Amino acid sequence: MGHEGLGISEEILSLCDEVLSIEMAEGVKSFNVGVAASIMMYQLKHAMET
């Protein structure tokens, strides 16, 4: 989970095996970290079930 304004540093991104992002509706600037984590966990759980 990255910083609301700055995102994740290139140094950290270079260490990642995968980088995921959440598509947001136009006009939505960001999600708080709790909402973002919940969305990601929900999607990953359902992806593992199929």
mmCIF entry with sequence, helices, sheets and N, C-alpha, C, O atoms, coordinates in Angstrom:
data_MODEL
# 
_entry.id   MODEL 
# 
_entity.id                         1 
_entity.type                       polymer 
_entity.pdbx_number_of_molecules   1 
# 
_entity_poly.entity_id                      1 
_entity_poly.type                           'polypeptide(L)' 
_entity_poly.nstd_linkage                   no 
_entity_poly.nstd_monomer                   no 
_entity_poly.pdbx_seq_one_letter_code       MGHEGLGISEEILSLCDEVLSIEMAEGVKSFNVGVAASIMMYQLKHAMET 
_entity_poly.pdbx_seq_one_letter_code_can   MGHEGLGISEEILSLCDEVLSIEMAEGVKSFNVGVAASIMMYQLKHAMET 
_entity_poly.pdbx_strand_id                 A 
# 
loop_
_entity_poly_seq.entity_id 
_entity_poly_seq.num 
_entity_poly_seq.mon_id 
_entity_poly_seq.hetero 
1 1  MET n 
1 2  GLY n 
1 3  HIS n 
1 4  GLU n 
1 5  GLY n 
1 6  LEU n 
1 7  GLY n 
1 8  ILE n 
1 9  SER n 
1 10 GLU n 
1 11 GLU n 
1 12 ILE n 
1 13 LEU n 
1 14 SER n 
1 15 LEU n 
1 16 CYS n 
1 17 ASP n 
1 18 GLU n 
1 19 VAL n 
1 20 LEU n 
1 21 SER n 
1 22 ILE n 
1 23 GLU n 
1 24 MET n 
1 25 ALA n 
1 26 GLU n 
1 27 GLY n 
1 28 VAL n 
1 29 LYS n 
1 30 SER n 
1 31 PHE n 
1 32 ASN n 
1 33 VAL n 
1 34 GLY n 
1 35 VAL n 
1 36 ALA n 
1 37 ALA n 
1 38 SER n 
1 39 ILE n 
1 40 MET n 
1 41 MET n 
1 42 TYR n 
1 43 GLN n 
1 44 LEU n 
1 45 LYS n 
1 46 HIS n 
1 47 ALA n 
1 48 MET n 
1 49 GLU n 
1 50 THR n 
# 
_struct_asym.id          A 
_struct_asym.entity_id   1 
# 
loop_
_struct_conf.conf_type_id 
_struct_conf.id 
_struct_conf.pdbx_PDB_helix_id 
_struct_conf.beg_label_comp_id 
_struct_conf.beg_label_asym_id 
_struct_conf.beg_label_seq_id 
_struct_conf.pdbx_beg_PDB_ins_code 
_struct_conf.end_label_comp_id 
_struct_conf.end_label_asym_id 
_struct_conf.end_label_seq_id 
_struct_conf.pdbx_end_PDB_ins_code 
_struct_conf.beg_auth_comp_id 
_struct_conf.beg_auth_asym_id 
_struct_conf.beg_auth_seq_id 
_struct_conf.end_auth_comp_id 
_struct_conf.end_auth_asym_id 
_struct_conf.end_auth_seq_id 
_struct_conf.pdbx_PDB_helix_class 
_struct_conf.details 
_struct_conf.pdbx_PDB_helix_length 
HELX_P HELX_P1 AA1 GLU A 10 ? LEU A 13 ? GLU A 10 LEU A 13 1 ? 4  
HELX_P HELX_P2 AA2 VAL A 33 ? GLU A 49 ? VAL A 33 GLU A 49 1 ? 17 
# 
_struct_conf_type.id          HELX_P 
_struct_conf_type.criteria    ? 
_struct_conf_type.reference   ? 
# 
loop_
_atom_site.group_PDB 
_atom_site.id 
_atom_site.type_symbol 
_atom_site.label_atom_id 
_atom_site.label_alt_id 
_atom_site.label_comp_id 
_atom_site.label_asym_id 
_atom_site.label_entity_id 
_atom_site.label_seq_id 
_atom_site.pdbx_PDB_ins_code 
_atom_site.Cartn_x 
_atom_site.Cartn_y 
_atom_site.Cartn_z 
_atom_site.occupancy 
_atom_site.B_iso_or_equiv 
_atom_site.pdbx_formal_charge 
_atom_site.auth_seq_id 
_atom_site.auth_comp_id 
_atom_site.auth_asym_id 
_atom_site.auth_atom_id 
_atom_site.pdbx_PDB_model_num 
ATOM 1   N N  . MET A 1 1  ? 0.852   -1.168  0.000   1.00 0.00 ? 1  MET A N  1 
ATOM 2   C CA . MET A 1 1  ? 0.000   0.000   0.000   1.00 0.00 ? 1  MET A CA 1 
ATOM 3   C C  . MET A 1 1  ? 0.899   1.232   0.000   1.00 0.00 ? 1  MET A C  1 
ATOM 4   O O  . MET A 1 1  ? 1.822   1.349   0.805   1.00 0.00 ? 1  MET A O  1 
ATOM 5   N N  . GLY A 1 2  ? 0.610   2.135   -0.911  1.00 0.00 ? 2  GLY A N  1 
ATOM 6   C CA . GLY A 1 2  ? 1.466   3.305   -1.057  1.00 0.00 ? 2  GLY A CA 1 
ATOM 7   C C  . GLY A 1 2  ? 0.918   4.550   -0.388  1.00 0.00 ? 2  GLY A C  1 
ATOM 8   O O  . GLY A 1 2  ? -0.233  4.592   0.047   1.00 0.00 ? 2  GLY A O  1 
ATOM 9   N N  . HIS A 1 3  ? 1.759   5.551   -0.317  1.00 0.00 ? 3  HIS A N  1 
ATOM 10  C CA . HIS A 1 3  ? 1.406   6.849   0.229   1.00 0.00 ? 3  HIS A CA 1 
ATOM 11  C C  . HIS A 1 3  ? 0.355   7.503   -0.656  1.00 0.00 ? 3  HIS A C  1 
ATOM 12  O O  . HIS A 1 3  ? 0.413   7.392   -1.880  1.00 0.00 ? 3  HIS A O  1 
ATOM 13  N N  . GLU A 1 4  ? -0.600  8.181   -0.043  1.00 0.00 ? 4  GLU A N  1 
ATOM 14  C CA . GLU A 1 4  ? -1.710  8.777   -0.789  1.00 0.00 ? 4  GLU A CA 1 
ATOM 15  C C  . GLU A 1 4  ? -1.238  9.696   -1.905  1.00 0.00 ? 4  GLU A C  1 
ATOM 16  O O  . GLU A 1 4  ? -1.766  9.629   -3.015  1.00 0.00 ? 4  GLU A O  1 
ATOM 17  N N  . GLY A 1 5  ? -0.272  10.539  -1.643  1.00 0.00 ? 5  GLY A N  1 
ATOM 18  C CA . GLY A 1 5  ? 0.181   11.487  -2.654  1.00 0.00 ? 5  GLY A CA 1 
ATOM 19  C C  . GLY A 1 5  ? 1.398   11.030  -3.433  1.00 0.00 ? 5  GLY A C  1 
ATOM 20  O O  . GLY A 1 5  ? 1.522   11.315  -4.624  1.00 0.00 ? 5  GLY A O  1 
ATOM 21  N N  . LEU A 1 6  ? 2.299   10.318  -2.762  1.00 0.00 ? 6  LEU A N  1 
ATOM 22  C CA . LEU A 1 6  ? 3.578   9.966   -3.371  1.00 0.00 ? 6  LEU A CA 1 
ATOM 23  C C  . LEU A 1 6  ? 3.619   8.569   -3.962  1.00 0.00 ? 6  LEU A C  1 
ATOM 24  O O  . LEU A 1 6  ? 4.523   8.256   -4.737  1.00 0.00 ? 6  LEU A O  1 
ATOM 25  N N  . GLY A 1 7  ? 2.662   7.727   -3.615  1.00 0.00 ? 7  GLY A N  1 
ATOM 26  C CA . GLY A 1 7  ? 2.686   6.352   -4.111  1.00 0.00 ? 7  GLY A CA 1 
ATOM 27  C C  . GLY A 1 7  ? 3.771   5.545   -3.415  1.00 0.00 ? 7  GLY A C  1 
ATOM 28  O O  . GLY A 1 7  ? 4.021   5.726   -2.223  1.00 0.00 ? 7  GLY A O  1 
ATOM 29  N N  . ILE A 1 8  ? 4.413   4.655   -4.161  1.00 0.00 ? 8  ILE A N  1 
ATOM 30  C CA . ILE A 1 8  ? 5.459   3.785   -3.638  1.00 0.00 ? 8  ILE A CA 1 
ATOM 31  C C  . ILE A 1 8  ? 6.756   4.137   -4.348  1.00 0.00 ? 8  ILE A C  1 
ATOM 32  O O  . ILE A 1 8  ? 6.764   4.346   -5.561  1.00 0.00 ? 8  ILE A O  1 
ATOM 33  N N  . SER A 1 9  ? 7.832   4.204   -3.613  1.00 0.00 ? 9  SER A N  1 
ATOM 34  C CA . SER A 1 9  ? 9.109   4.599   -4.210  1.00 0.00 ? 9  SER A CA 1 
ATOM 35  C C  . SER A 1 9  ? 9.567   3.587   -5.255  1.00 0.00 ? 9  SER A C  1 
ATOM 36  O O  . SER A 1 9  ? 9.224   2.407   -5.188  1.00 0.00 ? 9  SER A O  1 
ATOM 37  N N  . GLU A 1 10 ? 10.339  4.067   -6.213  1.00 0.00 ? 10 GLU A N  1 
ATOM 38  C CA . GLU A 1 10 ? 10.900  3.187   -7.246  1.00 0.00 ? 10 GLU A CA 1 
ATOM 39  C C  . GLU A 1 10 ? 11.775  2.101   -6.626  1.00 0.00 ? 10 GLU A C  1 
ATOM 40  O O  . GLU A 1 10 ? 11.828  0.981   -7.134  1.00 0.00 ? 10 GLU A O  1 
ATOM 41  N N  . GLU A 1 11 ? 12.462  2.426   -5.531  1.00 0.00 ? 11 GLU A N  1 
ATOM 42  C CA . GLU A 1 11 ? 13.301  1.447   -4.840  1.00 0.00 ? 11 GLU A CA 1 
ATOM 43  C C  . GLU A 1 11 ? 12.468  0.262   -4.344  1.00 0.00 ? 11 GLU A C  1 
ATOM 44  O O  . GLU A 1 11 ? 12.865  -0.891  -4.517  1.00 0.00 ? 11 GLU A O  1 
ATOM 45  N N  . ILE A 1 12 ? 11.331  0.540   -3.736  1.00 0.00 ? 12 ILE A N  1 
ATOM 46  C CA . ILE A 1 12 ? 10.451  -0.519  -3.239  1.00 0.00 ? 12 ILE A CA 1 
ATOM 47  C C  . ILE A 1 12 ? 9.812   -1.266  -4.409  1.00 0.00 ? 12 ILE A C  1 
ATOM 48  O O  . ILE A 1 12 ? 9.748   -2.495  -4.395  1.00 0.00 ? 12 ILE A O  1 
ATOM 49  N N  . LEU A 1 13 ? 9.337   -0.536  -5.421  1.00 0.00 ? 13 LEU A N  1 
ATOM 50  C CA . LEU A 1 13 ? 8.709   -1.178  -6.575  1.00 0.00 ? 13 LEU A CA 1 
ATOM 51  C C  . LEU A 1 13 ? 9.666   -2.159  -7.260  1.00 0.00 ? 13 LEU A C  1 
ATOM 52  O O  . LEU A 1 13 ? 9.238   -3.207  -7.743  1.00 0.00 ? 13 LEU A O  1 
ATOM 53  N N  . SER A 1 14 ? 10.943  -1.824  -7.302  1.00 0.00 ? 14 SER A N  1 
ATOM 54  C CA . SER A 1 14 ? 11.919  -2.703  -7.959  1.00 0.00 ? 14 SER A CA 1 
ATOM 55  C C  . SER A 1 14 ? 12.092  -4.021  -7.219  1.00 0.00 ? 14 SER A C  1 
ATOM 56  O O  . SER A 1 14 ? 12.570  -4.992  -7.806  1.00 0.00 ? 14 SER A O  1 
ATOM 57  N N  . LEU A 1 15 ? 11.719  -4.080  -5.954  1.00 0.00 ? 15 LEU A N  1 
ATOM 58  C CA . LEU A 1 15 ? 11.820  -5.302  -5.160  1.00 0.00 ? 15 LEU A CA 1 
ATOM 59  C C  . LEU A 1 15 ? 10.586  -6.196  -5.282  1.00 0.00 ? 15 LEU A C  1 
ATOM 60  O O  . LEU A 1 15 ? 10.605  -7.341  -4.830  1.00 0.00 ? 15 LEU A O  1 
ATOM 61  N N  . CYS A 1 16 ? 9.522   -5.686  -5.883  1.00 0.00 ? 16 CYS A N  1 
ATOM 62  C CA . CYS A 1 16 ? 8.251   -6.412  -5.950  1.00 0.00 ? 16 CYS A CA 1 
ATOM 63  C C  . CYS A 1 16 ? 8.223   -7.408  -7.105  1.00 0.00 ? 16 CYS A C  1 
ATOM 64  O O  . CYS A 1 16 ? 8.747   -7.140  -8.186  1.00 0.00 ? 16 CYS A O  1 
ATOM 65  N N  . ASP A 1 17 ? 7.607   -8.557  -6.858  1.00 0.00 ? 17 ASP A N  1 
ATOM 66  C CA . ASP A 1 17 ? 7.373   -9.537  -7.921  1.00 0.00 ? 17 ASP A CA 1 
ATOM 67  C C  . ASP A 1 17 ? 6.224   -9.098  -8.809  1.00 0.00 ? 17 ASP A C  1 
ATOM 68  O O  . ASP A 1 17 ? 6.255   -9.313  -10.020 1.00 0.00 ? 17 ASP A O  1 
ATOM 69  N N  . GLU A 1 18 ? 5.207   -8.481  -8.212  1.00 0.00 ? 18 GLU A N  1 
ATOM 70  C CA . GLU A 1 18 ? 4.043   -7.989  -8.943  1.00 0.00 ? 18 GLU A CA 1 
ATOM 71  C C  . GLU A 1 18 ? 3.613   -6.659  -8.342  1.00 0.00 ? 18 GLU A C  1 
ATOM 72  O O  . GLU A 1 18 ? 3.797   -6.409  -7.151  1.00 0.00 ? 18 GLU A O  1 
ATOM 73  N N  . VAL A 1 19 ? 3.041   -5.817  -9.181  1.00 0.00 ? 19 VAL A N  1 
ATOM 74  C CA . VAL A 1 19 ? 2.496   -4.546  -8.733  1.00 0.00 ? 19 VAL A CA 1 
ATOM 75  C C  . VAL A 1 19 ? 1.049   -4.482  -9.199  1.00 0.00 ? 19 VAL A C  1 
ATOM 76  O O  . VAL A 1 19 ? 0.766   -4.657  -10.384 1.00 0.00 ? 19 VAL A O  1 
ATOM 77  N N  . LEU A 1 20 ? 0.141   -4.232  -8.278  1.00 0.00 ? 20 LEU A N  1 
ATOM 78  C CA . LEU A 1 20 ? -1.279  -4.160  -8.583  1.00 0.00 ? 20 LEU A CA 1 
ATOM 79  C C  . LEU A 1 20 ? -1.785  -2.749  -8.353  1.00 0.00 ? 20 LEU A C  1 
ATOM 80  O O  . LEU A 1 20 ? -1.233  -2.010  -7.537  1.00 0.00 ? 20 LEU A O  1 
ATOM 81  N N  . SER A 1 21 ? -2.816  -2.380  -9.059  1.00 0.00 ? 21 SER A N  1 
ATOM 82  C CA . SER A 1 21 ? -3.443  -1.081  -8.823  1.00 0.00 ? 21 SER A CA 1 
ATOM 83  C C  . SER A 1 21 ? -4.953  -1.262  -8.832  1.00 0.00 ? 21 SER A C  1 
ATOM 84  O O  . SER A 1 21 ? -5.473  -2.229  -9.389  1.00 0.00 ? 21 SER A O  1 
ATOM 85  N N  . ILE A 1 22 ? -5.638  -0.336  -8.219  1.00 0.00 ? 22 ILE A N  1 
ATOM 86  C CA . ILE A 1 22 ? -7.094  -0.367  -8.143  1.00 0.00 ? 22 ILE A CA 1 
ATOM 87  C C  . ILE A 1 22 ? -7.636  0.715   -9.062  1.00 0.00 ? 22 ILE A C  1 
ATOM 88  O O  . ILE A 1 22 ? -7.307  1.891   -8.911  1.00 0.00 ? 22 ILE A O  1 
ATOM 89  N N  . GLU A 1 23 ? -8.459  0.319   -10.004 1.00 0.00 ? 23 GLU A N  1 
ATOM 90  C CA . GLU A 1 23 ? -9.091  1.284   -10.901 1.00 0.00 ? 23 GLU A CA 1 
ATOM 91  C C  . GLU A 1 23 ? -10.127 2.080   -10.114 1.00 0.00 ? 23 GLU A C  1 
ATOM 92  O O  . GLU A 1 23 ? -10.933 1.509   -9.379  1.00 0.00 ? 23 GLU A O  1 
ATOM 93  N N  . MET A 1 24 ? -10.100 3.386   -10.274 1.00 0.00 ? 24 MET A N  1 
ATOM 94  C CA . MET A 1 24 ? -11.033 4.232   -9.536  1.00 0.00 ? 24 MET A CA 1 
ATOM 95  C C  . MET A 1 24 ? -11.896 5.033   -10.505 1.00 0.00 ? 24 MET A C  1 
ATOM 96  O O  . MET A 1 24 ? -11.478 5.347   -11.619 1.00 0.00 ? 24 MET A O  1 
ATOM 97  N N  . ALA A 1 25 ? -13.093 5.353   -10.062 1.00 0.00 ? 25 ALA A N  1 
ATOM 98  C CA . ALA A 1 25 ? -14.007 6.161   -10.866 1.00 0.00 ? 25 ALA A CA 1 
ATOM 99  C C  . ALA A 1 25 ? -13.430 7.563   -11.047 1.00 0.00 ? 25 ALA A C  1 
ATOM 100 O O  . ALA A 1 25 ? -12.676 8.049   -10.204 1.00 0.00 ? 25 ALA A O  1 
ATOM 101 N N  . GLU A 1 26 ? -13.789 8.196   -12.138 1.00 0.00 ? 26 GLU A N  1 
ATOM 102 C CA . GLU A 1 26 ? -13.328 9.559   -12.388 1.00 0.00 ? 26 GLU A CA 1 
ATOM 103 C C  . GLU A 1 26 ? -13.744 10.465  -11.238 1.00 0.00 ? 26 GLU A C  1 
ATOM 104 O O  . GLU A 1 26 ? -14.879 10.404  -10.765 1.00 0.00 ? 26 GLU A O  1 
ATOM 105 N N  . GLY A 1 27 ? -12.833 11.289  -10.800 1.00 0.00 ? 27 GLY A N  1 
ATOM 106 C CA . GLY A 1 27 ? -13.110 12.206  -9.698  1.00 0.00 ? 27 GLY A CA 1 
ATOM 107 C C  . GLY A 1 27 ? -12.713 11.668  -8.333  1.00 0.00 ? 27 GLY A C  1 
ATOM 108 O O  . GLY A 1 27 ? -12.657 12.424  -7.363  1.00 0.00 ? 27 GLY A O  1 
ATOM 109 N N  . VAL A 1 28 ? -12.434 10.362  -8.246  1.00 0.00 ? 28 VAL A N  1 
ATOM 110 C CA . VAL A 1 28 ? -11.979 9.776   -6.980  1.00 0.00 ? 28 VAL A CA 1 
ATOM 111 C C  . VAL A 1 28 ? -10.460 9.888   -6.955  1.00 0.00 ? 28 VAL A C  1 
ATOM 112 O O  . VAL A 1 28 ? -9.779  9.343   -7.823  1.00 0.00 ? 28 VAL A O  1 
ATOM 113 N N  . LYS A 1 29 ? -9.931  10.593  -5.963  1.00 0.00 ? 29 LYS A N  1 
ATOM 114 C CA . LYS A 1 29 ? -8.494  10.830  -5.905  1.00 0.00 ? 29 LYS A CA 1 
ATOM 115 C C  . LYS A 1 29 ? -7.733  9.682   -5.256  1.00 0.00 ? 29 LYS A C  1 
ATOM 116 O O  . LYS A 1 29 ? -6.630  9.347   -5.688  1.00 0.00 ? 29 LYS A O  1 
ATOM 117 N N  . SER A 1 30 ? -8.310  9.081   -4.228  1.00 0.00 ? 30 SER A N  1 
ATOM 118 C CA . SER A 1 30 ? -7.619  7.986   -3.549  1.00 0.00 ? 30 SER A CA 1 
ATOM 119 C C  . SER A 1 30 ? -8.578  7.276   -2.607  1.00 0.00 ? 30 SER A C  1 
ATOM 120 O O  . SER A 1 30 ? -9.649  7.788   -2.280  1.00 0.00 ? 30 SER A O  1 
ATOM 121 N N  . PHE A 1 31 ? -8.170  6.081   -2.174  1.00 0.00 ? 31 PHE A N  1 
ATOM 122 C CA . PHE A 1 31 ? -8.860  5.343   -1.124  1.00 0.00 ? 31 PHE A CA 1 
ATOM 123 C C  . PHE A 1 31 ? -7.966  5.370   0.110   1.00 0.00 ? 31 PHE A C  1 
ATOM 124 O O  . PHE A 1 31 ? -6.742  5.423   -0.014  1.00 0.00 ? 31 PHE A O  1 
ATOM 125 N N  . ASN A 1 32 ? -8.570  5.335   1.308   1.00 0.00 ? 32 ASN A N  1 
ATOM 126 C CA . ASN A 1 32 ? -7.697  5.194   2.473   1.00 0.00 ? 32 ASN A CA 1 
ATOM 127 C C  . ASN A 1 32 ? -7.161  3.763   2.481   1.00 0.00 ? 32 ASN A C  1 
ATOM 128 O O  . ASN A 1 32 ? -7.690  2.889   1.794   1.00 0.00 ? 32 ASN A O  1 
ATOM 129 N N  . VAL A 1 33 ? -6.122  3.536   3.251   1.00 0.00 ? 33 VAL A N  1 
ATOM 130 C CA . VAL A 1 33 ? -5.426  2.253   3.197   1.00 0.00 ? 33 VAL A CA 1 
ATOM 131 C C  . VAL A 1 33 ? -6.323  1.090   3.610   1.00 0.00 ? 33 VAL A C  1 
ATOM 132 O O  . VAL A 1 33 ? -6.175  -0.012  3.082   1.00 0.00 ? 33 VAL A O  1 
ATOM 133 N N  . GLY A 1 34 ? -7.249  1.310   4.544   1.00 0.00 ? 34 GLY A N  1 
ATOM 134 C CA . GLY A 1 34 ? -8.160  0.241   4.954   1.00 0.00 ? 34 GLY A CA 1 
ATOM 135 C C  . GLY A 1 34 ? -9.090  -0.176  3.836   1.00 0.00 ? 34 GLY A C  1 
ATOM 136 O O  . GLY A 1 34 ? -9.309  -1.369  3.624   1.00 0.00 ? 34 GLY A O  1 
ATOM 137 N N  . VAL A 1 35 ? -9.638  0.789   3.118   1.00 0.00 ? 35 VAL A N  1 
ATOM 138 C CA . VAL A 1 35 ? -10.526 0.491   1.989   1.00 0.00 ? 35 VAL A CA 1 
ATOM 139 C C  . VAL A 1 35 ? -9.731  -0.192  0.876   1.00 0.00 ? 35 VAL A C  1 
ATOM 140 O O  . VAL A 1 35 ? -10.185 -1.186  0.311   1.00 0.00 ? 35 VAL A O  1 
ATOM 141 N N  . ALA A 1 36 ? -8.550  0.336   0.560   1.00 0.00 ? 36 ALA A N  1 
ATOM 142 C CA . ALA A 1 36 ? -7.727  -0.252  -0.504  1.00 0.00 ? 36 ALA A CA 1 
ATOM 143 C C  . ALA A 1 36 ? -7.353  -1.694  -0.173  1.00 0.00 ? 36 ALA A C  1 
ATOM 144 O O  . ALA A 1 36 ? -7.427  -2.563  -1.042  1.00 0.00 ? 36 ALA A O  1 
ATOM 145 N N  . ALA A 1 37 ? -6.954  -1.960  1.064   1.00 0.00 ? 37 ALA A N  1 
ATOM 146 C CA . ALA A 1 37 ? -6.592  -3.319  1.465   1.00 0.00 ? 37 ALA A CA 1 
ATOM 147 C C  . ALA A 1 37 ? -7.801  -4.246  1.380   1.00 0.00 ? 37 ALA A C  1 
ATOM 148 O O  . ALA A 1 37 ? -7.669  -5.393  0.954   1.00 0.00 ? 37 ALA A O  1 
ATOM 149 N N  . SER A 1 38 ? -8.964  -3.768  1.775   1.00 0.00 ? 38 SER A N  1 
ATOM 150 C CA . SER A 1 38 ? -10.181 -4.582  1.708   1.00 0.00 ? 38 SER A CA 1 
ATOM 151 C C  . SER A 1 38 ? -10.531 -4.948  0.266   1.00 0.00 ? 38 SER A C  1 
ATOM 152 O O  . SER A 1 38 ? -10.896 -6.089  -0.015  1.00 0.00 ? 38 SER A O  1 
ATOM 153 N N  . ILE A 1 39 ? -10.421 -3.991  -0.635  1.00 0.00 ? 39 ILE A N  1 
ATOM 154 C CA . ILE A 1 39 ? -10.704 -4.254  -2.050  1.00 0.00 ? 39 ILE A CA 1 
ATOM 155 C C  . ILE A 1 39 ? -9.734  -5.299  -2.592  1.00 0.00 ? 39 ILE A C  1 
ATOM 156 O O  . ILE A 1 39 ? -10.147 -6.240  -3.270  1.00 0.00 ? 39 ILE A O  1 
ATOM 157 N N  . MET A 1 40 ? -8.461  -5.137  -2.297  1.00 0.00 ? 40 MET A N  1 
ATOM 158 C CA . MET A 1 40 ? -7.454  -6.080  -2.796  1.00 0.00 ? 40 MET A CA 1 
ATOM 159 C C  . MET A 1 40 ? -7.671  -7.482  -2.229  1.00 0.00 ? 40 MET A C  1 
ATOM 160 O O  . MET A 1 40 ? -7.595  -8.463  -2.968  1.00 0.00 ? 40 MET A O  1 
ATOM 161 N N  . MET A 1 41 ? -7.943  -7.587  -0.923  1.00 0.00 ? 41 MET A N  1 
ATOM 162 C CA . MET A 1 41 ? -8.160  -8.906  -0.323  1.00 0.00 ? 41 MET A CA 1 
ATOM 163 C C  . MET A 1 41 ? -9.403  -9.575  -0.891  1.00 0.00 ? 41 MET A C  1 
ATOM 164 O O  . MET A 1 41 ? -9.399  -10.782 -1.134  1.00 0.00 ? 41 MET A O  1 
ATOM 165 N N  . TYR A 1 42 ? -10.458 -8.812  -1.104  1.00 0.00 ? 42 TYR A N  1 
ATOM 166 C CA . TYR A 1 42 ? -11.681 -9.357  -1.688  1.00 0.00 ? 42 TYR A CA 1 
ATOM 167 C C  . TYR A 1 42 ? -11.394 -9.914  -3.082  1.00 0.00 ? 42 TYR A C  1 
ATOM 168 O O  . TYR A 1 42 ? -11.781 -11.039 -3.397  1.00 0.00 ? 42 TYR A O  1 
ATOM 169 N N  . GLN A 1 43 ? -10.720 -9.129  -3.909  1.00 0.00 ? 43 GLN A N  1 
ATOM 170 C CA . GLN A 1 43 ? -10.421 -9.569  -5.277  1.00 0.00 ? 43 GLN A CA 1 
ATOM 171 C C  . GLN A 1 43 ? -9.503  -10.787 -5.285  1.00 0.00 ? 43 GLN A C  1 
ATOM 172 O O  . GLN A 1 43 ? -9.730  -11.726 -6.048  1.00 0.00 ? 43 GLN A O  1 
ATOM 173 N N  . LEU A 1 44 ? -8.474  -10.781 -4.451  1.00 0.00 ? 44 LEU A N  1 
ATOM 174 C CA . LEU A 1 44 ? -7.551  -11.918 -4.404  1.00 0.00 ? 44 LEU A CA 1 
ATOM 175 C C  . LEU A 1 44 ? -8.242  -13.184 -3.914  1.00 0.00 ? 44 LEU A C  1 
ATOM 176 O O  . LEU A 1 44 ? -7.980  -14.270 -4.431  1.00 0.00 ? 44 LEU A O  1 
ATOM 177 N N  . LYS A 1 45 ? -9.123  -13.058 -2.922  1.00 0.00 ? 45 LYS A N  1 
ATOM 178 C CA . LYS A 1 45 ? -9.860  -14.221 -2.427  1.00 0.00 ? 45 LYS A CA 1 
ATOM 179 C C  . LYS A 1 45 ? -10.707 -14.830 -3.524  1.00 0.00 ? 45 LYS A C  1 
ATOM 180 O O  . LYS A 1 45 ? -10.716 -16.049 -3.700  1.00 0.00 ? 45 LYS A O  1 
ATOM 181 N N  . HIS A 1 46 ? -11.413 -14.003 -4.254  1.00 0.00 ? 46 HIS A N  1 
ATOM 182 C CA . HIS A 1 46 ? -12.271 -14.520 -5.315  1.00 0.00 ? 46 HIS A CA 1 
ATOM 183 C C  . HIS A 1 46 ? -11.482 -15.040 -6.500  1.00 0.00 ? 46 HIS A C  1 
ATOM 184 O O  . HIS A 1 46 ? -11.940 -15.959 -7.179  1.00 0.00 ? 46 HIS A O  1 
ATOM 185 N N  . ALA A 1 47 ? -10.323 -14.490 -6.766  1.00 0.00 ? 47 ALA A N  1 
ATOM 186 C CA . ALA A 1 47 ? -9.471  -15.002 -7.837  1.00 0.00 ? 47 ALA A CA 1 
ATOM 187 C C  . ALA A 1 47 ? -8.944  -16.383 -7.497  1.00 0.00 ? 47 ALA A C  1 
ATOM 188 O O  . ALA A 1 47 ? -8.774  -17.216 -8.387  1.00 0.00 ? 47 ALA A O  1 
ATOM 189 N N  . MET A 1 48 ? -8.682  -16.641 -6.218  1.00 0.00 ? 48 MET A N  1 
ATOM 190 C CA . MET A 1 48 ? -8.166  -17.938 -5.772  1.00 0.00 ? 48 MET A CA 1 
ATOM 191 C C  . MET A 1 48 ? -9.240  -19.017 -5.805  1.00 0.00 ? 48 MET A C  1 
ATOM 192 O O  . MET A 1 48 ? -8.924  -20.203 -5.895  1.00 0.00 ? 48 MET A O  1 
ATOM 193 N N  . GLU A 1 49 ? -10.502 -18.618 -5.732  1.00 0.00 ? 49 GLU A N  1 
ATOM 194 C CA . GLU A 1 49 ? -11.596 -19.592 -5.728  1.00 0.00 ? 49 GLU A CA 1 
ATOM 195 C C  . GLU A 1 49 ? -11.911 -20.137 -7.113  1.00 0.00 ? 49 GLU A C  1 
ATOM 196 O O  . GLU A 1 49 ? -12.528 -21.195 -7.239  1.00 0.00 ? 49 GLU A O  1 
ATOM 197 N N  . THR A 1 50 ? -11.494 -19.429 -8.143  1.00 0.00 ? 50 THR A N  1 
ATOM 198 C CA . THR A 1 50 ? -11.806 -19.883 -9.507  1.00 0.00 ? 50 THR A CA 1 
ATOM 199 C C  . THR A 1 50 ? -10.680 -20.667 -10.104 1.00 0.00 ? 50 THR A C  1 
ATOM 200 O O  . THR A 1 50 ? -10.780 -21.121 -11.244 1.00 0.00 ? 50 THR A O  1 
# 
